[in-house]
Amino acid sequence: MKIGKVLVLASCMAVWAPVRVAAQEASLDTLLNFVRDLSNASFEGRMAGTEGFMNAADYVIDALQRYGVQSYGGDWAQYFETECNKIENCTFNSYINSNDRQVYVLGRDFCCAGMTGRGYADASVVFCGYGIDHPAFNEYAHVDAKGKIALVISGTPNFLPSNVTDGYVQLRDKARAAQRHGACALVVVNMSPSCSAYEVQGAVYSGELPHLATFPILQPTRACGDLLMKDELMSLQDAVQKIQQTQTPQSFHLRKHFEIDVNARYHPAALTANVIGIYPGVDPKLKDEYIVVGASLDHVGLQGTTCLFPGADDNASGVAAMLETARMLQQSPDQPSRSIIFVFFSSGEQEHLGSRIFVSNFTPLKRIEAFVNVNAVGSGDSIAVLGNKRYPRLWGVARRVDSAYCSNSMVTGYKTYPKGDAEAFNEVDIPSINITNFKGYRHAHVPSDIVENIDRRIIVQATQLLFETVLDLSFGEYQGRSNASKRIRFD
């Protein structure tokens, strides 16, 4: 059954490998077609728990079937529940009087927090710095936020210790602080240095439960933040600088009023699924050992009709590299000895929930020799393979095949740990690496993450490296976990 139908309800020791010639080359046209399709508006940003994500999952299954990948255990889907908030519309205005109203555009000037509450607010505004109300640094102490909209900035000040700031990192953390002081909504200016001042930056995860069902949370751009604080007691830049210079709160009341109206449908347990397929190994003895290849399929969705996060690089590029690897395996004269498990995770944008679900429920866990994660391989100036500090010999396999078949595309000289979806595998001691970009993420979680901004050279190199690494690992010489007592253990 298709998934979408359900929704309606460094120095490294050399590792021996067979001498061969790289017979398969990654196809740029095929990769770009996959990225273009998966980042199309028809999939609505592929947010976990939505029909758009389930349709993207069906698209992946269709491609896997064409390339000889089979469903694992007779079912493509590993279903689970996830928190989901579908933001159907939001309006945001500021004014001093009824004849002086500034209208802001969803997707251009602001977006909603992924887990914003629904509701309407029309109230005066109080600026409260970073939104901290800790006894050591209370930005609500000398202003009256009751019945007002709190305006704060993202992040936490670097001059405070972590025991003060840890409770105010996520948007829900800041919202709870504002709510404790009687505020009716929260506006958080995005100060992230990784994002342009003129681009909205979306997210799904907003912090820990419980959900603030009737408390709107908006996140304008820095440029919009400048407009919001124009002609006030302090500009946004001056307020931030004064907080840093004095290391004291600089809260004050604005002359402006804000008007916010959020229409969102929250589902505490929406249905979603990992897609799991298997490309069987050809060796009778080794086919019950596994190399797992994984990528997050989900992204941060669509807000209203004007705020789409396409997710071309993050992570349609990684999904495309996996699908192209499956195609190359099918056509390769060298067939894998071990079986290769393809996993397309859901809820990667929610603290990598999908990869944790997979690891917690995959019965033959001890037969997994290695996990190779691929994430955001369509940008940057070169390829980074993370994990050599924890698993240097597994990393060494990628380094060796990179030298042999991929024109030395990898960055070396850095010691790193596995990240992202690999963390769940790392926690149960499954050797893991991440293939990703180096100095990329220019378009992370912004509307400009489109296929036209994919780096053609990088995505081809990363896919070639993925294919060669996975095929090499499948031959049986690298030992990660199984039969470790009988063979040399490499990691």
TORSEKE-137807 format. One record per residue (C-alpha): x, y, z; residue number from 1. Coordinates in steps of 0.25 Angstrom, whole numbers. Layout:
<atoms>
{c1=X | c2=Y | c3=Z | tormi=NUM}
...
</atoms>
This chain:
<atoms>
{c1=0 | c2=0 | c3=0 | tormi=1}
{c1=5 | c2=14 | c3=-3 | tormi=2}
{c1=8 | c2=23 | c3=8 | tormi=3}
{c1=0 | c2=35 | c3=4 | tormi=4}
{c1=-13 | c2=27 | c3=4 | tormi=5}
{c1=-12 | c2=25 | c3=19 | tormi=6}
{c1=-12 | c2=40 | c3=22 | tormi=7}
{c1=-26 | c2=42 | c3=19 | tormi=8}
{c1=-29 | c2=34 | c3=32 | tormi=9}
{c1=176 | c2=50 | c3=37 | tormi=10}
{c1=183 | c2=37 | c3=37 | tormi=11}
{c1=175 | c2=24 | c3=35 | tormi=12}
{c1=179 | c2=10 | c3=34 | tormi=13}
{c1=176 | c2=5 | c3=19 | tormi=14}
{c1=165 | c2=-5 | c3=18 | tormi=15}
{c1=166 | c2=-16 | c3=7 | tormi=16}
{c1=156 | c2=-15 | c3=-4 | tormi=17}
{c1=154 | c2=-22 | c3=-18 | tormi=18}
{c1=162 | c2=-15 | c3=-29 | tormi=19}
{c1=151 | c2=-10 | c3=-38 | tormi=20}
{c1=148 | c2=1 | c3=-48 | tormi=21}
{c1=137 | c2=11 | c3=-45 | tormi=22}
{c1=127 | c2=7 | c3=-56 | tormi=23}
{c1=116 | c2=16 | c3=-51 | tormi=24}
{c1=115 | c2=31 | c3=-52 | tormi=25}
{c1=105 | c2=40 | c3=-45 | tormi=26}
{c1=96 | c2=47 | c3=-54 | tormi=27}
{c1=94 | c2=62 | c3=-52 | tormi=28}
{c1=81 | c2=62 | c3=-60 | tormi=29}
{c1=75 | c2=51 | c3=-52 | tormi=30}
{c1=79 | c2=57 | c3=-39 | tormi=31}
{c1=74 | c2=71 | c3=-43 | tormi=32}
{c1=61 | c2=64 | c3=-47 | tormi=33}
{c1=59 | c2=58 | c3=-33 | tormi=34}
{c1=62 | c2=71 | c3=-26 | tormi=35}
{c1=53 | c2=79 | c3=-35 | tormi=36}
{c1=42 | c2=69 | c3=-33 | tormi=37}
{c1=43 | c2=68 | c3=-18 | tormi=38}
{c1=45 | c2=83 | c3=-16 | tormi=39}
{c1=32 | c2=86 | c3=-24 | tormi=40}
{c1=21 | c2=94 | c3=-18 | tormi=41}
{c1=12 | c2=82 | c3=-20 | tormi=42}
{c1=19 | c2=75 | c3=-8 | tormi=43}
{c1=16 | c2=87 | c3=1 | tormi=44}
{c1=30 | c2=87 | c3=7 | tormi=45}
{c1=29 | c2=73 | c3=12 | tormi=46}
{c1=26 | c2=75 | c3=26 | tormi=47}
{c1=25 | c2=63 | c3=34 | tormi=48}
{c1=10 | c2=59 | c3=38 | tormi=49}
{c1=4 | c2=66 | c3=25 | tormi=50}
{c1=-1 | c2=60 | c3=12 | tormi=51}
{c1=10 | c2=67 | c3=5 | tormi=52}
{c1=20 | c2=59 | c3=12 | tormi=53}
{c1=13 | c2=46 | c3=10 | tormi=54}
{c1=12 | c2=49 | c3=-5 | tormi=55}
{c1=27 | c2=51 | c3=-5 | tormi=56}
{c1=29 | c2=38 | c3=2 | tormi=57}
{c1=20 | c2=31 | c3=-9 | tormi=58}
{c1=29 | c2=38 | c3=-20 | tormi=59}
{c1=42 | c2=32 | c3=-13 | tormi=60}
{c1=35 | c2=18 | c3=-13 | tormi=61}
{c1=32 | c2=19 | c3=-28 | tormi=62}
{c1=47 | c2=22 | c3=-31 | tormi=63}
{c1=52 | c2=11 | c3=-22 | tormi=64}
{c1=43 | c2=1 | c3=-28 | tormi=65}
{c1=49 | c2=5 | c3=-42 | tormi=66}
{c1=63 | c2=3 | c3=-37 | tormi=67}
{c1=61 | c2=-11 | c3=-31 | tormi=68}
{c1=60 | c2=-7 | c3=-17 | tormi=69}
{c1=49 | c2=-16 | c3=-9 | tormi=70}
{c1=41 | c2=-12 | c3=3 | tormi=71}
{c1=47 | c2=-16 | c3=16 | tormi=72}
{c1=39 | c2=-27 | c3=23 | tormi=73}
{c1=27 | c2=-26 | c3=13 | tormi=74}
{c1=24 | c2=-11 | c3=16 | tormi=75}
{c1=30 | c2=1 | c3=11 | tormi=76}
{c1=25 | c2=10 | c3=23 | tormi=77}
{c1=29 | c2=10 | c3=37 | tormi=78}
{c1=18 | c2=18 | c3=43 | tormi=79}
{c1=19 | c2=27 | c3=56 | tormi=80}
{c1=12 | c2=40 | c3=61 | tormi=81}
{c1=18 | c2=53 | c3=62 | tormi=82}
{c1=14 | c2=67 | c3=66 | tormi=83}
{c1=9 | c2=75 | c3=54 | tormi=84}
{c1=4 | c2=90 | c3=53 | tormi=85}
{c1=-2 | c2=94 | c3=39 | tormi=86}
{c1=-2 | c2=109 | c3=38 | tormi=87}
{c1=-13 | c2=113 | c3=29 | tormi=88}
{c1=-12 | c2=128 | c3=29 | tormi=89}
{c1=-6 | c2=139 | c3=37 | tormi=90}
{c1=-7 | c2=154 | c3=36 | tormi=91}
{c1=3 | c2=164 | c3=43 | tormi=92}
{c1=1 | c2=179 | c3=44 | tormi=93}
{c1=7 | c2=191 | c3=52 | tormi=94}
{c1=1 | c2=204 | c3=54 | tormi=95}
{c1=1 | c2=217 | c3=63 | tormi=96}
{c1=-12 | c2=221 | c3=59 | tormi=97}
{c1=-23 | c2=216 | c3=49 | tormi=98}
{c1=-18 | c2=225 | c3=38 | tormi=99}
{c1=-3 | c2=220 | c3=39 | tormi=100}
{c1=-4 | c2=205 | c3=37 | tormi=101}
{c1=8 | c2=197 | c3=32 | tormi=102}
{c1=5 | c2=183 | c3=26 | tormi=103}
{c1=15 | c2=172 | c3=26 | tormi=104}
{c1=15 | c2=160 | c3=17 | tormi=105}
{c1=16 | c2=146 | c3=21 | tormi=106}
{c1=28 | c2=139 | c3=14 | tormi=107}
{c1=34 | c2=152 | c3=11 | tormi=108}
{c1=35 | c2=160 | c3=24 | tormi=109}
{c1=32 | c2=150 | c3=35 | tormi=110}
{c1=28 | c2=135 | c3=37 | tormi=111}
{c1=21 | c2=128 | c3=49 | tormi=112}
{c1=29 | c2=119 | c3=59 | tormi=113}
{c1=26 | c2=105 | c3=54 | tormi=114}
{c1=18 | c2=102 | c3=67 | tormi=115}
{c1=11 | c2=116 | c3=68 | tormi=116}
{c1=-2 | c2=116 | c3=75 | tormi=117}
{c1=-14 | c2=121 | c3=68 | tormi=118}
{c1=-21 | c2=134 | c3=72 | tormi=119}
{c1=-24 | c2=149 | c3=70 | tormi=120}
{c1=-16 | c2=160 | c3=77 | tormi=121}
{c1=-17 | c2=175 | c3=75 | tormi=122}
{c1=-9 | c2=182 | c3=86 | tormi=123}
{c1=2 | c2=191 | c3=90 | tormi=124}
{c1=16 | c2=186 | c3=90 | tormi=125}
{c1=27 | c2=185 | c3=100 | tormi=126}
{c1=42 | c2=182 | c3=96 | tormi=127}
{c1=48 | c2=172 | c3=105 | tormi=128}
{c1=62 | c2=169 | c3=99 | tormi=129}
{c1=65 | c2=154 | c3=99 | tormi=130}
{c1=52 | c2=151 | c3=106 | tormi=131}
{c1=59 | c2=146 | c3=119 | tormi=132}
{c1=52 | c2=146 | c3=132 | tormi=133}
{c1=63 | c2=139 | c3=141 | tormi=134}
{c1=66 | c2=145 | c3=154 | tormi=135}
{c1=80 | c2=148 | c3=150 | tormi=136}
{c1=75 | c2=155 | c3=137 | tormi=137}
{c1=61 | c2=159 | c3=137 | tormi=138}
{c1=56 | c2=167 | c3=125 | tormi=139}
{c1=42 | c2=168 | c3=129 | tormi=140}
{c1=45 | c2=173 | c3=143 | tormi=141}
{c1=43 | c2=188 | c3=140 | tormi=142}
{c1=32 | c2=188 | c3=129 | tormi=143}
{c1=18 | c2=184 | c3=129 | tormi=144}
{c1=15 | c2=173 | c3=119 | tormi=145}
{c1=1 | c2=170 | c3=123 | tormi=146}
{c1=-9 | c2=170 | c3=112 | tormi=147}
{c1=2 | c2=174 | c3=102 | tormi=148}
{c1=10 | c2=168 | c3=91 | tormi=149}
{c1=25 | c2=165 | c3=95 | tormi=150}
{c1=35 | c2=168 | c3=85 | tormi=151}
{c1=49 | c2=161 | c3=87 | tormi=152}
{c1=61 | c2=156 | c3=79 | tormi=153}
{c1=65 | c2=142 | c3=76 | tormi=154}
{c1=77 | c2=135 | c3=83 | tormi=155}
{c1=83 | c2=138 | c3=96 | tormi=156}
{c1=94 | c2=148 | c3=101 | tormi=157}
{c1=108 | c2=143 | c3=101 | tormi=158}
{c1=111 | c2=150 | c3=114 | tormi=159}
{c1=102 | c2=141 | c3=122 | tormi=160}
{c1=105 | c2=127 | c3=127 | tormi=161}
{c1=98 | c2=115 | c3=122 | tormi=162}
{c1=90 | c2=112 | c3=135 | tormi=163}
{c1=83 | c2=126 | c3=132 | tormi=164}
{c1=81 | c2=125 | c3=117 | tormi=165}
{c1=78 | c2=110 | c3=115 | tormi=166}
{c1=64 | c2=112 | c3=118 | tormi=167}
{c1=62 | c2=123 | c3=107 | tormi=168}
{c1=68 | c2=117 | c3=95 | tormi=169}
{c1=55 | c2=112 | c3=88 | tormi=170}
{c1=43 | c2=120 | c3=83 | tormi=171}
{c1=34 | c2=113 | c3=93 | tormi=172}
{c1=43 | c2=116 | c3=104 | tormi=173}
{c1=43 | c2=131 | c3=101 | tormi=174}
{c1=28 | c2=130 | c3=99 | tormi=175}
{c1=25 | c2=124 | c3=113 | tormi=176}
{c1=33 | c2=135 | c3=119 | tormi=177}
{c1=25 | c2=145 | c3=112 | tormi=178}
{c1=12 | c2=138 | c3=116 | tormi=179}
{c1=16 | c2=137 | c3=130 | tormi=180}
{c1=17 | c2=152 | c3=130 | tormi=181}
{c1=3 | c2=154 | c3=124 | tormi=182}
{c1=7 | c2=156 | c3=109 | tormi=183}
{c1=-4 | c2=152 | c3=99 | tormi=184}
{c1=6 | c2=149 | c3=88 | tormi=185}
{c1=21 | c2=148 | c3=84 | tormi=186}
{c1=29 | c2=154 | c3=73 | tormi=187}
{c1=43 | c2=149 | c3=72 | tormi=188}
{c1=53 | c2=156 | c3=62 | tormi=189}
{c1=62 | c2=146 | c3=55 | tormi=190}
{c1=76 | c2=151 | c3=58 | tormi=191}
{c1=83 | c2=138 | c3=53 | tormi=192}
{c1=96 | c2=141 | c3=46 | tormi=193}
{c1=94 | c2=129 | c3=37 | tormi=194}
{c1=82 | c2=136 | c3=30 | tormi=195}
{c1=81 | c2=148 | c3=22 | tormi=196}
{c1=74 | c2=160 | c3=28 | tormi=197}
{c1=64 | c2=160 | c3=17 | tormi=198}
{c1=60 | c2=146 | c3=17 | tormi=199}
{c1=50 | c2=138 | c3=26 | tormi=200}
{c1=55 | c2=126 | c3=33 | tormi=201}
{c1=46 | c2=114 | c3=36 | tormi=202}
{c1=46 | c2=103 | c3=46 | tormi=203}
{c1=37 | c2=92 | c3=51 | tormi=204}
{c1=43 | c2=90 | c3=65 | tormi=205}
{c1=40 | c2=101 | c3=74 | tormi=206}
{c1=44 | c2=95 | c3=88 | tormi=207}
{c1=38 | c2=85 | c3=97 | tormi=208}
{c1=23 | c2=82 | c3=100 | tormi=209}
{c1=13 | c2=86 | c3=105 | tormi=210}
{c1=8 | c2=94 | c3=93 | tormi=211}
{c1=3 | c2=108 | c3=95 | tormi=212}
{c1=-10 | c2=106 | c3=87 | tormi=213}
{c1=-15 | c2=121 | c3=87 | tormi=214}
{c1=-2 | c2=128 | c3=88 | tormi=215}
{c1=3 | c2=134 | c3=75 | tormi=216}
{c1=18 | c2=134 | c3=72 | tormi=217}
{c1=23 | c2=141 | c3=60 | tormi=218}
{c1=37 | c2=142 | c3=55 | tormi=219}
{c1=40 | c2=155 | c3=46 | tormi=220}
{c1=53 | c2=157 | c3=38 | tormi=221}
{c1=64 | c2=166 | c3=44 | tormi=222}
{c1=60 | c2=176 | c3=33 | tormi=223}
{c1=46 | c2=175 | c3=37 | tormi=224}
{c1=50 | c2=177 | c3=52 | tormi=225}
{c1=57 | c2=190 | c3=48 | tormi=226}
{c1=44 | c2=195 | c3=43 | tormi=227}
{c1=36 | c2=190 | c3=55 | tormi=228}
{c1=46 | c2=198 | c3=64 | tormi=229}
{c1=47 | c2=210 | c3=55 | tormi=230}
{c1=45 | c2=224 | c3=62 | tormi=231}
{c1=44 | c2=217 | c3=76 | tormi=232}
{c1=52 | c2=220 | c3=88 | tormi=233}
{c1=64 | c2=212 | c3=82 | tormi=234}
{c1=66 | c2=205 | c3=69 | tormi=235}
{c1=67 | c2=190 | c3=68 | tormi=236}
{c1=82 | c2=192 | c3=66 | tormi=237}
{c1=84 | c2=202 | c3=77 | tormi=238}
{c1=76 | c2=193 | c3=87 | tormi=239}
{c1=84 | c2=181 | c3=84 | tormi=240}
{c1=97 | c2=188 | c3=85 | tormi=241}
{c1=93 | c2=195 | c3=98 | tormi=242}
{c1=90 | c2=181 | c3=104 | tormi=243}
{c1=103 | c2=176 | c3=100 | tormi=244}
{c1=111 | c2=188 | c3=105 | tormi=245}
{c1=104 | c2=190 | c3=118 | tormi=246}
{c1=101 | c2=175 | c3=121 | tormi=247}
{c1=88 | c2=180 | c3=127 | tormi=248}
{c1=73 | c2=179 | c3=122 | tormi=249}
{c1=69 | c2=190 | c3=113 | tormi=250}
{c1=54 | c2=188 | c3=112 | tormi=251}
{c1=44 | c2=199 | c3=108 | tormi=252}
{c1=30 | c2=202 | c3=103 | tormi=253}
{c1=28 | c2=204 | c3=88 | tormi=254}
{c1=18 | c2=215 | c3=83 | tormi=255}
{c1=13 | c2=205 | c3=73 | tormi=256}
{c1=2 | c2=195 | c3=74 | tormi=257}
{c1=3 | c2=181 | c3=67 | tormi=258}
{c1=-9 | c2=174 | c3=61 | tormi=259}
{c1=-7 | c2=159 | c3=59 | tormi=260}
{c1=-16 | c2=148 | c3=54 | tormi=261}
{c1=-12 | c2=134 | c3=53 | tormi=262}
{c1=-20 | c2=122 | c3=48 | tormi=263}
{c1=-13 | c2=109 | c3=51 | tormi=264}
{c1=-18 | c2=95 | c3=52 | tormi=265}
{c1=-10 | c2=87 | c3=62 | tormi=266}
{c1=-9 | c2=72 | c3=63 | tormi=267}
{c1=-2 | c2=66 | c3=75 | tormi=268}
{c1=-1 | c2=53 | c3=68 | tormi=269}
{c1=-1 | c2=54 | c3=53 | tormi=270}
{c1=2 | c2=41 | c3=45 | tormi=271}
{c1=15 | c2=41 | c3=38 | tormi=272}
{c1=25 | c2=30 | c3=33 | tormi=273}
{c1=39 | c2=26 | c3=30 | tormi=274}
{c1=41 | c2=20 | c3=17 | tormi=275}
{c1=50 | c2=7 | c3=18 | tormi=276}
{c1=55 | c2=-1 | c3=6 | tormi=277}
{c1=65 | c2=-12 | c3=4 | tormi=278}
{c1=74 | c2=-15 | c3=-8 | tormi=279}
{c1=78 | c2=-30 | c3=-5 | tormi=280}
{c1=92 | c2=-34 | c3=-4 | tormi=281}
{c1=97 | c2=-45 | c3=-14 | tormi=282}
{c1=106 | c2=-53 | c3=-4 | tormi=283}
{c1=99 | c2=-64 | c3=3 | tormi=284}
{c1=107 | c2=-62 | c3=16 | tormi=285}
{c1=107 | c2=-47 | c3=16 | tormi=286}
{c1=93 | c2=-43 | c3=11 | tormi=287}
{c1=88 | c2=-43 | c3=25 | tormi=288}
{c1=98 | c2=-32 | c3=29 | tormi=289}
{c1=94 | c2=-18 | c3=26 | tormi=290}
{c1=99 | c2=-5 | c3=22 | tormi=291}
{c1=89 | c2=6 | c3=25 | tormi=292}
{c1=88 | c2=18 | c3=17 | tormi=293}
{c1=79 | c2=29 | c3=21 | tormi=294}
{c1=74 | c2=43 | c3=19 | tormi=295}
{c1=63 | c2=52 | c3=24 | tormi=296}
{c1=52 | c2=54 | c3=15 | tormi=297}
{c1=44 | c2=64 | c3=22 | tormi=298}
{c1=46 | c2=79 | c3=22 | tormi=299}
{c1=39 | c2=91 | c3=29 | tormi=300}
{c1=26 | c2=92 | c3=21 | tormi=301}
{c1=17 | c2=103 | c3=15 | tormi=302}
{c1=11 | c2=115 | c3=23 | tormi=303}
{c1=-2 | c2=121 | c3=17 | tormi=304}
{c1=-1 | c2=122 | c3=2 | tormi=305}
{c1=11 | c2=131 | c3=1 | tormi=306}
{c1=22 | c2=125 | c3=10 | tormi=307}
{c1=28 | c2=112 | c3=4 | tormi=308}
{c1=40 | c2=106 | c3=9 | tormi=309}
{c1=44 | c2=97 | c3=-3 | tormi=310}
{c1=56 | c2=90 | c3=3 | tormi=311}
{c1=64 | c2=87 | c3=-9 | tormi=312}
{c1=77 | c2=86 | c3=-3 | tormi=313}
{c1=72 | c2=82 | c3=11 | tormi=314}
{c1=69 | c2=71 | c3=8 | tormi=315}
{c1=64 | c2=68 | c3=-5 | tormi=316}
{c1=78 | c2=68 | c3=-10 | tormi=317}
{c1=82 | c2=57 | c3=0 | tormi=318}
{c1=69 | c2=49 | c3=-4 | tormi=319}
{c1=73 | c2=50 | c3=-18 | tormi=320}
{c1=87 | c2=45 | c3=-16 | tormi=321}
{c1=81 | c2=33 | c3=-9 | tormi=322}
{c1=71 | c2=30 | c3=-21 | tormi=323}
{c1=83 | c2=32 | c3=-31 | tormi=324}
{c1=91 | c2=22 | c3=-22 | tormi=325}
{c1=80 | c2=12 | c3=-24 | tormi=326}
{c1=80 | c2=14 | c3=-39 | tormi=327}
{c1=95 | c2=13 | c3=-40 | tormi=328}
{c1=95 | c2=0 | c3=-31 | tormi=329}
{c1=84 | c2=-6 | c3=-41 | tormi=330}
{c1=93 | c2=-4 | c3=-53 | tormi=331}
{c1=106 | c2=-7 | c3=-46 | tormi=332}
{c1=114 | c2=-19 | c3=-51 | tormi=333}
{c1=119 | c2=-20 | c3=-36 | tormi=334}
{c1=107 | c2=-24 | c3=-28 | tormi=335}
{c1=107 | c2=-22 | c3=-13 | tormi=336}
{c1=110 | c2=-35 | c3=-4 | tormi=337}
{c1=104 | c2=-29 | c3=8 | tormi=338}
{c1=89 | c2=-24 | c3=7 | tormi=339}
{c1=87 | c2=-9 | c3=7 | tormi=340}
{c1=76 | c2=-3 | c3=15 | tormi=341}
{c1=71 | c2=11 | c3=9 | tormi=342}
{c1=64 | c2=19 | c3=20 | tormi=343}
{c1=57 | c2=32 | c3=17 | tormi=344}
{c1=54 | c2=38 | c3=31 | tormi=345}
{c1=42 | c2=46 | c3=35 | tormi=346}
{c1=42 | c2=57 | c3=46 | tormi=347}
{c1=57 | c2=60 | c3=44 | tormi=348}
{c1=53 | c2=75 | c3=46 | tormi=349}
{c1=47 | c2=70 | c3=60 | tormi=350}
{c1=60 | c2=66 | c3=67 | tormi=351}
{c1=62 | c2=55 | c3=57 | tormi=352}
{c1=51 | c2=47 | c3=63 | tormi=353}
{c1=50 | c2=38 | c3=51 | tormi=354}
{c1=64 | c2=32 | c3=52 | tormi=355}
{c1=62 | c2=30 | c3=67 | tormi=356}
{c1=49 | c2=22 | c3=63 | tormi=357}
{c1=56 | c2=14 | c3=53 | tormi=358}
{c1=68 | c2=10 | c3=62 | tormi=359}
{c1=58 | c2=7 | c3=74 | tormi=360}
{c1=50 | c2=-3 | c3=65 | tormi=361}
{c1=60 | c2=-9 | c3=55 | tormi=362}
{c1=61 | c2=-23 | c3=61 | tormi=363}
{c1=74 | c2=-28 | c3=55 | tormi=364}
{c1=81 | c2=-16 | c3=60 | tormi=365}
{c1=94 | c2=-23 | c3=63 | tormi=366}
{c1=95 | c2=-27 | c3=48 | tormi=367}
{c1=97 | c2=-13 | c3=44 | tormi=368}
{c1=112 | c2=-11 | c3=40 | tormi=369}
{c1=111 | c2=4 | c3=37 | tormi=370}
{c1=102 | c2=15 | c3=35 | tormi=371}
{c1=104 | c2=26 | c3=25 | tormi=372}
{c1=96 | c2=38 | c3=26 | tormi=373}
{c1=95 | c2=48 | c3=14 | tormi=374}
{c1=90 | c2=63 | c3=17 | tormi=375}
{c1=90 | c2=76 | c3=9 | tormi=376}
{c1=100 | c2=72 | c3=-2 | tormi=377}
{c1=95 | c2=83 | c3=-12 | tormi=378}
{c1=103 | c2=95 | c3=-7 | tormi=379}
{c1=117 | c2=99 | c3=-1 | tormi=380}
{c1=130 | c2=99 | c3=-7 | tormi=381}
{c1=134 | c2=84 | c3=-5 | tormi=382}
{c1=129 | c2=72 | c3=2 | tormi=383}
{c1=131 | c2=69 | c3=17 | tormi=384}
{c1=130 | c2=55 | c3=23 | tormi=385}
{c1=127 | c2=56 | c3=38 | tormi=386}
{c1=130 | c2=45 | c3=48 | tormi=387}
{c1=145 | c2=42 | c3=47 | tormi=388}
{c1=148 | c2=46 | c3=62 | tormi=389}
{c1=139 | c2=35 | c3=67 | tormi=390}
{c1=140 | c2=25 | c3=55 | tormi=391}
{c1=153 | c2=28 | c3=48 | tormi=392}
{c1=153 | c2=14 | c3=40 | tormi=393}
{c1=140 | c2=16 | c3=35 | tormi=394}
{c1=143 | c2=30 | c3=31 | tormi=395}
{c1=156 | c2=24 | c3=24 | tormi=396}
{c1=147 | c2=16 | c3=15 | tormi=397}
{c1=141 | c2=28 | c3=10 | tormi=398}
{c1=154 | c2=35 | c3=9 | tormi=399}
{c1=161 | c2=24 | c3=1 | tormi=400}
{c1=149 | c2=23 | c3=-9 | tormi=401}
{c1=149 | c2=38 | c3=-11 | tormi=402}
{c1=164 | c2=37 | c3=-15 | tormi=403}
{c1=162 | c2=25 | c3=-24 | tormi=404}
{c1=149 | c2=29 | c3=-31 | tormi=405}
{c1=144 | c2=43 | c3=-27 | tormi=406}
{c1=156 | c2=53 | c3=-30 | tormi=407}
{c1=159 | c2=56 | c3=-15 | tormi=408}
{c1=146 | c2=64 | c3=-13 | tormi=409}
{c1=146 | c2=62 | c3=2 | tormi=410}
{c1=151 | c2=72 | c3=12 | tormi=411}
{c1=162 | c2=67 | c3=22 | tormi=412}
{c1=169 | c2=72 | c3=34 | tormi=413}
{c1=157 | c2=73 | c3=43 | tormi=414}
{c1=153 | c2=64 | c3=54 | tormi=415}
{c1=138 | c2=62 | c3=55 | tormi=416}
{c1=127 | c2=54 | c3=61 | tormi=417}
{c1=114 | c2=48 | c3=54 | tormi=418}
{c1=103 | c2=58 | c3=54 | tormi=419}
{c1=88 | c2=59 | c3=51 | tormi=420}
{c1=81 | c2=46 | c3=48 | tormi=421}
{c1=94 | c2=39 | c3=51 | tormi=422}
{c1=93 | c2=42 | c3=66 | tormi=423}
{c1=83 | c2=31 | c3=68 | tormi=424}
{c1=92 | c2=21 | c3=62 | tormi=425}
{c1=104 | c2=27 | c3=69 | tormi=426}
{c1=97 | c2=25 | c3=83 | tormi=427}
{c1=96 | c2=10 | c3=81 | tormi=428}
{c1=110 | c2=9 | c3=76 | tormi=429}
{c1=107 | c2=7 | c3=61 | tormi=430}
{c1=119 | c2=13 | c3=53 | tormi=431}
{c1=114 | c2=25 | c3=46 | tormi=432}
{c1=118 | c2=36 | c3=36 | tormi=433}
{c1=111 | c2=48 | c3=30 | tormi=434}
{c1=113 | c2=52 | c3=16 | tormi=435}
{c1=110 | c2=67 | c3=15 | tormi=436}
{c1=115 | c2=80 | c3=10 | tormi=437}
{c1=127 | c2=89 | c3=15 | tormi=438}
{c1=124 | c2=104 | c3=16 | tormi=439}
{c1=110 | c2=102 | c3=11 | tormi=440}
{c1=96 | c2=104 | c3=17 | tormi=441}
{c1=94 | c2=118 | c3=10 | tormi=442}
{c1=80 | c2=115 | c3=8 | tormi=443}
{c1=76 | c2=107 | c3=20 | tormi=444}
{c1=62 | c2=108 | c3=23 | tormi=445}
{c1=59 | c2=120 | c3=15 | tormi=446}
{c1=49 | c2=121 | c3=2 | tormi=447}
{c1=62 | c2=122 | c3=-7 | tormi=448}
{c1=65 | c2=108 | c3=-5 | tormi=449}
{c1=61 | c2=104 | c3=-19 | tormi=450}
{c1=67 | c2=95 | c3=-30 | tormi=451}
{c1=73 | c2=107 | c3=-37 | tormi=452}
{c1=82 | c2=109 | c3=-25 | tormi=453}
{c1=88 | c2=95 | c3=-25 | tormi=454}
{c1=103 | c2=94 | c3=-28 | tormi=455}
{c1=104 | c2=84 | c3=-39 | tormi=456}
{c1=118 | c2=80 | c3=-37 | tormi=457}
{c1=116 | c2=78 | c3=-22 | tormi=458}
{c1=104 | c2=69 | c3=-23 | tormi=459}
{c1=110 | c2=60 | c3=-34 | tormi=460}
{c1=123 | c2=58 | c3=-26 | tormi=461}
{c1=115 | c2=55 | c3=-13 | tormi=462}
{c1=106 | c2=45 | c3=-20 | tormi=463}
{c1=118 | c2=38 | c3=-26 | tormi=464}
{c1=125 | c2=38 | c3=-12 | tormi=465}
{c1=112 | c2=32 | c3=-6 | tormi=466}
{c1=111 | c2=21 | c3=-17 | tormi=467}
{c1=126 | c2=17 | c3=-16 | tormi=468}
{c1=126 | c2=17 | c3=-1 | tormi=469}
{c1=113 | c2=9 | c3=1 | tormi=470}
{c1=117 | c2=-1 | c3=-10 | tormi=471}
{c1=131 | c2=-3 | c3=-4 | tormi=472}
{c1=125 | c2=-5 | c3=10 | tormi=473}
{c1=116 | c2=-15 | c3=5 | tormi=474}
{c1=127 | c2=-24 | c3=0 | tormi=475}
{c1=130 | c2=-30 | c3=14 | tormi=476}
{c1=144 | c2=-26 | c3=18 | tormi=477}
{c1=140 | c2=-14 | c3=27 | tormi=478}
{c1=135 | c2=-19 | c3=40 | tormi=479}
{c1=127 | c2=-10 | c3=49 | tormi=480}
{c1=119 | c2=-19 | c3=58 | tormi=481}
{c1=115 | c2=-33 | c3=53 | tormi=482}
{c1=124 | c2=-45 | c3=56 | tormi=483}
{c1=133 | c2=-36 | c3=63 | tormi=484}
{c1=139 | c2=-47 | c3=71 | tormi=485}
{c1=143 | c2=-54 | c3=59 | tormi=486}
{c1=149 | c2=-43 | c3=51 | tormi=487}
{c1=158 | c2=-31 | c3=53 | tormi=488}
{c1=149 | c2=-20 | c3=59 | tormi=489}
{c1=151 | c2=-7 | c3=51 | tormi=490}
{c1=143 | c2=3 | c3=60 | tormi=491}
</atoms>
